[in-house]
Amino acid sequence: MKTRSTLRRFLCALGAIAFGSLGAIATDGDDESLYLFSYFEDNGQDGLRLAWSQDGLKWHKLNDGQSFLHPQVGESKLMRDPCLARGPDGVYHMVWTDSWHSKTIGYASTRDFVTWSEQKEIPVMAHESTAVNCWAPEIVYDAEGEQFLIFWATTLPEKFTETWYEGENHNNHRIYSTTTKDFQDFTPTKLFFEPGFNCIDSTLLIENDQVYMFFKDESNYPSPMKNLRLAIAENVEGPYTVVEDYITPPDSWVEGPTSVRIGDYVYLYFDAYSDGNYGVLRSKNLKEWVNVSSELSMPDGIRHGTAFSVEKEIVDALLARDGKELGSLSGEASGSGNPLLPGYFGDPSVVELDGTYYLYATLDPWGGETLGCWESENLKDWTYRVLNWPTKEACSSPTSNANRVWAPSVVSGPDGLFHMIVSVGSEMWAGVAEHPLGPWRDANQGKPLVPGDYRPGYHMIDGEYFIDDDGKAFLYWGSGLNWENGRCWAVELEADLVTFAGEVQDVTPPHFFEAPFMLKHNGDYYLMYSEGKTTDDTYKVHYAIGESPLGPFHLASNSPILVSDESKNILGPGHHTVVENEGQHYVLYHRHSIPFRDNPMLRQICVDELNFDEDGLIEAVVPTHGESDFGLSSAVRELAGLPARASASGSRFPSASPDSVLDDNFATRWQAPDSSDEAWLQLDLGEVVSIKKQILLPEYAWVAMSFKIEYSLDGEDWAVLIDHIKHPVSGSPLVFESDVRTRLLRIVFPEVQEESKIGIFEWKVF
């Protein structure tokens, strides 16, 4: 038996090597470590899948959820329960269940999870003629012995007959093991763990000079258990002493445990197969466990796998293969580019004045009482502004119909003023102002510029101004009914951008439904527009080319150029605008928020490059997540804050976890649970520090929130730092100056009601 001092040498020799569940000793104190989860789907016939995470709670599928390695060995050629261990040479070795009933397990190795060795069968139970199976193999590297330990569950019918009745289908498992140095020669198989009852799915974790084995109690008598239990030893070889209490919730049947340490916590994951989902417990001392499954977000269909730490470079490379980039760790500034804004908006329009940019957009869902407006000096840090006009009350007529405000277009006119055309209900109104923020005023004597009954059978919406190089102004607009048969009209305007200078013309190109936009490039006129339903993946951007602002227009040979790709979380891109910055064109458009929830009208503004080929065709737009510098390479979002960990009283959805407020990513957010007496969101700064400022980015910038911010040194005694319970505030960002020393901060929201719109995109502390 190894002594405790031997175990210490064992740990020191391992260092930060990640191996199976033992990879937990590589903590997130190392900024170069991230986490992978190996898993399978369905019956394992399609092979290995991988997900990655920064925090252990939000896991993201890699390779678009497709297999990294297809099974080629074993009687049934399955790849279930994949477990990986890293050796001292940087090679990752994987073992897996290759069949439901066999005497072998599968094996392969890799350095990068892309290129793999030849697969082979390891006949670990071939010497036992009655062996029923080899399930859920695990592998760890023993640096002291310079060898790999492999262990798994097997039923031998003639063994342990006193408990033969405990298992389903007369399975009566115990844990067996072998070792190898080179995966060519293996030591004779031996009994590794015998707790006195039927057990499967064992996995190891080393903590504080002890070895913890998590395993599933597979007993079926006197009543089914199907829970996770714990056994403890002083070294990996045992013997292991079983702890009496169960770990997992008593009302769920679970299996497939795997654990990893991340910061102060050990996370224990499990397949809650009776509930059809994955779960996770969290503990600081491996004695008291907290169920944080409500905060866990896993890929759909995930089954028994292994969590382990890896170098950041490995995840970077795997994401690069997917055309994606890694966001920052909590507390760092990533300058994440997409989505561009913290909130739900559609139909963007942008104008610039003296180096400051103003973005106008529809408030989601489905428009609002007015428009959304944002201001920025660097196209990254945006401040929400409130406009005095348009409003539903000010823009109303007998043909307004639904009377919601949406789809603005703002330009700097030839008269030196700023002009807006905006849809209100089923018609369009015109406004004018000396400054992009107003004050705005009606420009057409209190009546719509294009009334709702101007062309019966069509929506008179989605107006778009265009100013040609010679100063001539044009207006384009149009849409159809019932998501089809859209028409596009155009007319030249006088300098006031209100008076029609000619006859209205029908310039409808093929596949047009709504949202026209005119772009001029090298003397040609590009009429861009959207087709399909903005509520689903049929929405896309087309374009047609003409020789004059009023056409005729001919559909481009490579149209459409911006489409959905659900495998990359791109759904419903459209209703766009184009801006030019430092010689580069950019397309701003809306697409659906992530995850794609029941409400299809929560859209977010994104920006990507728009390029032309040598023949003058617009190249297909490549939608991105994360970094998009908008042509300003020196611009970085000023959201870097103190490192912290987030927790909450609960979340409305598993994907809306509290850690979202720290990731500098506007695709994620924490949302308070509906209908609670009180909801809270908390930051733990790790130690007592001085804070001077806090920045909050609410989920809905235009909704006034009631809340208070409290602080505490120990989590027991709390004092109020900021109080807006009686005086709700709106806007984004919400900036609060303070001078206090604390470790903990907590936002408290009283009486959260259903659909209360209480949520936070980011919470930064300085």
Number of C-alpha atoms within 10 A of each C-alpha: 10 12 10 13 10 15 20 16 13 21 20 12 15 21 14 18 24 30 29 32 30 29 30 28 24 25 21 19 10 12 11 13 21 25 27 24 27 23 25 23 20 11 13 24 18 19 24 26 26 26 22 25 20 24 17 24 23 20 20 18 19 22 19 17 17 14 17 17 17 16 23 18 20 23 15 16 19 25 30 31 26 29 31 30 27 26 20 16 8 13 15 21 24 23 27 30 28 32 24 17 16 21 25 23 28 25 24 19 19 17 15 15 17 11 11 15 11 11 18 17 18 19 16 23 23 13 11 11 9 13 17 19 23 27 27 26 29 29 28 28 27 20 17 15 12 14 16 22 21 20 28 28 24 26 25 19 15 10 12 16 11 10 18 21 16 23 20 14 8 13 21 28 31 24 25 21 22 18 22 17 15 9 14 7 10 17 12 12 18 14 14 19 22 17 13 11 18 25 27 26 27 27 27 26 23 23 16 11 17 16 21 24 26 25 23 25 25 25 24 17 12 8 8 14 19 22 22 26 20 23 20 20 17 21 21 23 14 16 15 20 16 17 11 9 10 14 20 25 13 12 11 15 20 27 26 24 27 30 26 29 27 21 17 14 15 23 26 24 27 27 22 23 16 12 12 12 16 24 23 24 21 22 16 14 12 15 10 10 17 14 15 16 17 18 24 20 20 22 16 11 12 21 27 25 28 28 32 30 31 21 18 16 14 18 23 16 17 20 18 13 14 14 14 17 18 20 19 17 18 23 21 17 19 21 22 24 24 22 26 26 22 27 27 25 31 32 25 28 25 21 17 17 11 6 9 13 17 23 22 26 26 27 28 20 14 15 22 17 17 24 27 26 23 19 22 16 16 19 20 21 18 21 18 21 19 15 17 14 20 25 17 19 12 14 25 20 18 9 17 21 13 12 22 23 28 31 25 30 26 26 21 21 20 18 11 11 14 21 27 29 29 28 31 34 24 23 29 28 26 27 22 26 18 14 14 27 17 15 12 19 19 18 20 15 9 15 16 23 20 21 21 24 15 13 13 8 14 20 24 28 28 27 30 25 26 24 22 15 9 7 12 17 23 23 24 26 26 25 27 18 12 9 14 16 15 24 24 24 19 24 20 24 20 14 18 15 29 22 13 17 15 11 10 14 14 17 20 23 22 16 22 26 24 32 26 29 24 23 18 18 9 6 10 14 22 26 25 26 26 27 24 20 17 24 17 17 18 17 22 25 29 26 30 26 23 18 14 13 27 20 19 15 20 16 18 17 10 13 18 22 18 23 22 21 13 12 12 16 18 19 25 28 28 32 27 24 24 20 19 13 10 8 8 12 17 19 21 24 27 27 34 29 25 17 12 16 11 7 11 17 22 22 30 26 26 25 25 22 22 20 16 12 9 8 6 12 18 20 17 18 17 12 21 20 24 22 21 20 21 23 17 13 9 7 15 19 17 13 21 19 18 17 17 20 19 20 19 21 14 22 22 17 18 19 23 26 25 30 28 23 30 30 27 30 26 28 22 26 27 29 28 30 24 20 14 15 10 15 22 20 25 22 24 19 18 14 13 15 15 14 16 13 15 16 18 18 24 28 23 22 25 19 15 16 23 19 21 19 20 19 22 19 17 12 12 6 9 15 12 13 17 15 15 14 15 10 10 13 16 15 20 21 19 16 13 13 12 14 10 14 15 19 20 23 23 23 20 20 21 16 14 18 15 12 10 15 19 24 23 25 27 25 26 25 22 16
